Amino acid sequence: MTKTCSVPTPEQRQYLAIREAAERTMLEKVFKAIEDAAAEVADTFREAGLEFEPTSSDYFTFTVQQVTFVRLSGGNPDTLEGGDPEIGERVVRNCRHIIDHYWKGSADLSTPEN
């Protein structure tokens, strides 16, 4: 059986265009905030005369990911408590689906290469 989607109505296309534009704008702001946070830490270290390796933007990206995961799961991002494990599992399965469907090639990524 072949899955098919119906052609969206003009109103549905307009709805999607509005929502997708808002999503792109939101994500641009999030990515800019991550880069700004990393730059702020580097500048503040330099101004303070600290010779620490600046915090990478990846650290702040992981912070966003963790807080978002906990919030999606109904938990408190400050304490990591109170989340619904079933919702958390759904989020993890969604991530697994992205890996399996979009990223995995013929190689099995679950086993390390020698």
C-alpha positions in Angstrom: 0.0 0.0 0.0 1.4 3.4 -1.0 1.0 6.3 1.4 -0.1 9.5 -0.3 -0.7 13.0 1.1 -3.6 15.1 -0.2 -2.7 18.4 -1.9 -3.0 21.1 0.7 -5.6 23.8 0.3 -4.5 27.4 -0.2 -5.4 28.1 3.5 -3.3 25.1 4.6 -0.4 26.3 2.4 -0.7 29.8 3.9 -0.8 28.4 7.4 2.3 26.3 6.7 4.2 29.2 5.2 3.5 31.4 8.2 4.4 28.7 10.7 7.6 27.7 8.8 8.7 31.4 8.6 8.2 31.8 12.4 10.1 28.6 12.9 13.1 29.7 10.8 13.2 33.1 12.6 13.0 31.3 16.0 15.9 29.0 15.1 18.0 31.8 13.8 17.6 33.6 17.1 18.5 30.4 19.1 21.6 29.8 17.0 22.6 33.5 17.3 22.1 33.3 21.1 24.3 30.3 21.3 27.1 32.0 19.3 26.6 35.2 21.4 26.9 33.2 24.6 30.2 31.6 23.5 31.6 34.9 22.4 30.5 36.6 25.7 32.3 34.0 27.7 35.5 34.3 25.6 35.4 38.1 25.9 34.7 38.0 29.7 37.6 35.5 30.2 39.9 37.8 28.2 38.8 40.9 30.1 39.3 39.1 33.5 42.7 38.0 32.4 41.8 34.3 32.7 43.7 31.9 30.5 41.0 29.2 30.3 40.0 27.7 27.0 36.8 29.6 26.0 33.5 27.6 26.3 32.6 26.3 22.9 29.3 27.0 21.2 28.7 23.2 21.4 28.5 23.5 25.2 25.7 26.0 24.8 24.0 23.9 22.1 24.0 20.9 24.5 22.6 23.2 27.2 19.7 24.1 24.9 19.2 20.4 24.0 19.1 19.3 27.7 16.7 22.0 28.8 14.5 21.4 25.8 14.4 17.6 26.4 13.5 18.1 30.1 10.8 20.7 29.3 9.3 18.5 26.6 9.2 15.6 29.1 7.4 17.8 31.6 10.4 18.1 34.0 12.0 21.0 35.7 15.2 22.0 33.8 16.8 23.5 36.9 16.5 20.3 39.0 16.0 17.7 36.2 13.2 16.3 38.3 9.5 15.7 37.6 9.7 14.5 34.0 7.5 11.9 32.5 9.7 8.9 31.5 7.2 7.8 28.8 7.3 11.2 27.1 11.1 11.2 27.5 11.2 7.8 25.7 9.1 9.2 22.9 11.6 12.0 22.4 14.5 9.6 22.4 12.7 7.4 19.9 12.2 10.4 17.7 16.0 11.1 17.8 16.7 7.5 17.1 14.4 7.7 14.1 16.3 10.6 12.7 19.6 8.7 13.0 18.1 5.5 11.5 16.1 7.2 8.7 18.4 10.1 7.6 21.9 9.4 8.8 22.6 5.7 8.7 24.1 4.4 5.6 25.0 0.8 5.0 27.4 0.8 8.0 26.0 0.0 11.4 26.7 3.1 13.6 26.0 1.2 16.8 29.3 -0.6 16.7 32.7 1.3 16.8 35.0 0.9 13.9 38.4 -0.7 14.5 
